[in-house]
Amino acid sequence: MNTLPEPTLANWRQHPHSIRGFVEVDRLITNQPIRTSPGATALPKGEALDLGSISIGQQNAADLLSTSDTDGFLVLKDGAVVSESYGPAMDAKTRHIIFSVSKSVTGTLAGVLVDRGELDPDAPVVRYIEELKSSAYGDATVRNVLDMTVSLRFIEDYLDPQGDVARYRVAMDWNPPVNFPYQGGLHHFLGTLPKDHYPHGERFEYASPNSDLLGWILERAGGAPVSELLTRHIWQPLGAEADGYITVDRKGAARTAGGICVTLRDLARFGDMVRLQGKAKGRQIIPAGWIKDIFSDGSEEAWRKGEMTGLLPRARYRSKWYVPLDVPDTLIAIGIHGQWIYIDRNAGVTIVKLSSQPLPVDDPLDRELLIMFRAIADTLRSRS
């Protein structure tokens, strides 16, 4: 790793600095721990999967992994590891940022608070965050926030140095205040966002601030920081091998839209728990009804009106998870720069990929990776 360029707060998401930057986030940004408990057991080993034998167009799965800036890759079949590999900056103990896969983790946590009677997904946002009554969220519901159907004027352009995302990143302390001055933290930023011209609930519109708001709502509803809620309700009962962490701004606001950092194996554990209807180690961690709702509900009409039909032509978005409709019983979490969870319940497969792809969003590569994930699941489907 010493031969890789050293990241700074100014360049940690720029390739090749990102190869180290994505595993050294705790050195660059303030964070809070997501703690596990002692006594975690290793993931069992299964029959090894030959990735070189799985064709993806003109190449095979092993080739695609080697050319897509993969930092870590793991496949579980019925809970057992059948493929696991690491890039030059990672090993089994390294914690890697999962970017917007954090949204799916946060949306899953919401189900616990709903089950405990602490959160009402149909309630107005202002029941929990009265401070946002004059913002776009003033007449939105928690369900709008969960499903990205908030009417919000926010352009999610990661490469525009003068755009909404650049200002947003200064507020969350992910960028030095160069192109924009620091005007307040993440929660202050959320309060500045205006409503768009269409009504809430009408269309899927991907906007990361919604997911940071969800974390703030969960803290108010659950009475504790997100890091503690994740520790108590997911990480410790999951039996995670290692502590994770989540970035926070200088005022302690958690970056639930993209700041969670965990090991490859623990992210696979989390994904497999979702595959198993919220169960891990024989214990119901996430309410089964919440997982069932993610797989089966959400609006296909709202999805069709959104801007991600090029990746998933027929889909829904529910509680921060992508639900493809062309392959039944599948669920996807996606983060920029190549972070993935792919779950196929019918095949008994969970796939996790962590990456340092140069582009935040690479649609052609994403389509290739989806084909690969599906081919892996199809290959493993017949294994008992």
HUGIHU-V523887 format. One line per field, one symbol per residue. ss: DSSP state (H for helix, E for strand, L for the rest). psi: psi as a letter, one per 30 degrees, with the letter a starting at -180 (. if undefined). A space follows every 10 residues. Layout:
BEGIN
ss->???
psi->???
END
This chain:
BEGIN
ss->LLLLLLLLLL LLLLLLHHHH HLLLHHHHLL EEEELLLLLL LLLLELLLLL HHHLEELLEE HHHHHHLLLE EEEEEEELLE EEEEEELLLL LLLLLEELLL HHHHHHHHHH HHHHHLLLLL LLLEHHHLLH HHLLLHHHHL EHHHHHLLLL LLLLLLLLLL LLLHHHHHHH HLLLLLLLLL LLLLLHHHHH LLLLLLLLLL LLLLLLLLHH HHHHHHHHHH HHLLLHHHHH HHHHHHHHLL LLLEEEEELL LLLELLLLLE EELHHHHHHH HHHHHLLLEE LLEELLLHHH HHHHHHLLLH HHHHLLLLLL LLLLEEEELL EEEELLLLLE EEEEELLLEE EEEELLLLEE EEEEELLLLL LLHHHHHHHH HHHHHHHHHH LLLL
psi->fffkkkllff gfgkkgffee efggefffkk lkkjkallgk llklkakkkj fffjkibgal eeeeefgghk ekkkkkjhfk kfkkllafgl affkkkkgbf feeeeeeeee eeeeefgfkj fflkefeeif fgfgafgegl leeeeeghgk jkjkjijffj fgaeeeeefe eghfkkidfk lkglaeeeee ffklkafllk felkjjjefe feeeeeeeee efglleeeee eefeeeffhk elkalkklaf ggkkiffggk klleeeeeee eeeeehhgkk hgkjekkeee eeeeefalje eeeffaggfe ejejllkkhg kkjkffjlgl kkkkllghkk kkkjeefhkk kkkklhkeke kieeeeeeee eeeeeeeeef efk.
END
